[in-house]
């Protein structure tokens, strides 16, 4: 059966979802919601591939996904642009309000949103005031303390580059490589809010949240900068910091050879 490969850029509020990946024990996954709507459109099963499997409670500003639809779905449309607008509008009409498709476009036949990704950018948001903003409480880690940014930046510089990040992963056992490359870690302050941006070629399970938790501990003088280096070299999860809450984490952008896909907002 002839098909078209469709790529979408989407955003979602992960608060009420059990993560991106479809699971047998829950209906509350982003992938599952997308596949249910697309299967109605296509008149048969549709498998959606995401660029990354965000965990329960994690949000996305710029998730990328792709799926194949039979040519019969496109019959009657006058142009490719009209086809893509119709697919985007159909998804946004039937998806829950906390999932929104920003762009739909035809991709090359062999494009795969996860396998072809060159890098991903995550943003982690922290509130240092004594109480979280009422309207942002679902989207920021309410730390309630003021960490030392310069110490956090010094600790972050240790993690930039290509390393084995086994100590910064919740994976208990894996036969796959745990070597990853972090291109940059930027830490910015805006009033009482901190934003940590991490960009790399890939991230292990809970890696971003463990890195953030470790940097926060360093900034609060609960651990030394040297201990971050020691944890990295040890490959021992118990020597790295705590796992920061999921609600502060956003998948912000995914880069491919073609271009970088990121939220327009």
Protein Blocks (a to p, Z undefined) as FASTA:
>chain_A
ZZddddddddddfklpgbjbdcfkbcbbfklmmmmmmmmmnopacddddfbdcdehiacf
bbccdddddfklmgoiabfklmmmmmmmmmmmmmcfkbccfbdcdddfklcfklmpmbdc
ddddddfbfbdcfklmmmcccekpacdfklmmmmmmmmgccddfklmccbfbdcbdcbdc
dfbdcdddehjaccdddddfbdcehklmmmmmmmmmmmnopacfklmmmmmmnopaklmc
cdddfklpccfbdcdfkbccddfZZ
